[in-house]
Amino acid sequence: MSDRTKDRLMYALKSRGPNTAATLAKHLGVTAVAVRQHLDALLEADLVEFEDLKGTVGRPRRTWRLSDTGNKKFPDNHSGVLVDLLGNIKDLYGEEGLQRLIDARADQSRKSYVSAMKSAKTLSEKLHCLAEQRSEEGYMAEVLKDGEESFLFAENHCSICAAARSCQHFCQSELDLFQDVLGADVRVERVEHILKGDRRCLYKVSPN
């Protein structure tokens, strides 16, 4: 398996969450034996870890996931510099100045997302446009069906995670932003949150 395929393996664990070697092999189009060999190499490099889950019958089911070191391989938008800048802005201009900065960022994103959605008619089309925009920003976004009319909007990576940990107004701002651009006729609810220990941020989007 090439280094490029190893990168795809790590990307699959990031975007799909914990998975067995067999499932990963099917997704990547390679043999389970090859995947296990390279998972062992990634384990030795401390980039992945595993958990053996006991079932009702048979051997435990081994699932693999990225380790903390593996997660750090994904970009975080120059997190150290950004956190320092946020601290400086707060010191100089207070909470109000920091909130104005967050609002300005949201306004800029709103214009970009609305423009991308201008030809979208259905909620599904809007969500896929939003996912494409967010993925370009590093969030690894995808849209999943959740019943007849509802959807799940997943972001498998937070490219501003360090900033969000420093100032959680960013998280509320993004939730409000999604609600705004998708319209008043839908409800957007965050059901998983990276900052609360979940592996991704997940939003349930359903008609009002």
C-alpha positions, 0 to 999 in steps of 0.5 A: 500500500502506497503512502497515498493509500495510507493517507486515504486510510487515515482520511477514512478513519477521520471522516467515517469514525471507528471502523474495522479493517474489513470495512476500511478495506472495502471502502478503499478497494484493497485487501483486508490483509493489506489494511491490517498490515498498514494499520499495524504500521500506523499503530507503531507510529502512534497514529491510530489506536484500536478497541476490541468490542465483545459481541454475543458470539465469536471473537471480539470485533476490533475497531480502529480509530485515529489517535490524538497524534493522528488527529493532529495530522489534519490542519488546524488553521495555524491554531497557535497564532489564531488563539494568540490573536483572539487573546490580544483582541479580547485584551484590547477591545473586550468581549464586545470587540471580540464578538464584533469580530466573530459577527464580521466573520459570520457575515462574510461566510453568510454572503459566500454560502448564500451565493453558492446556494442561489440555484438550490431549490430543495433542502437537500440541494442547499445542504450539499452546496453548504457541505461543498463550501465547508469542505473547501474550508477544511471541515470535511462536511457531508450530508446524510439522510435521516428519515423521509424529510430530515437530514444530518449535516456532519463536519468530521473535522473542525479547522478552527478547533483551537479557536473554538476552544478558546472562545466558544462564541464561534460554535454558537455563531456557526450554528446561528449561521447555518440556521440563517442560510438554510431558512426559517422553514427548517430547524437546525439542531447540533446533536454532536459536538467535538468540544464535548468529546464527540468525534465530529460536529453533527447537526440535525436539519429538519422541516419546521 
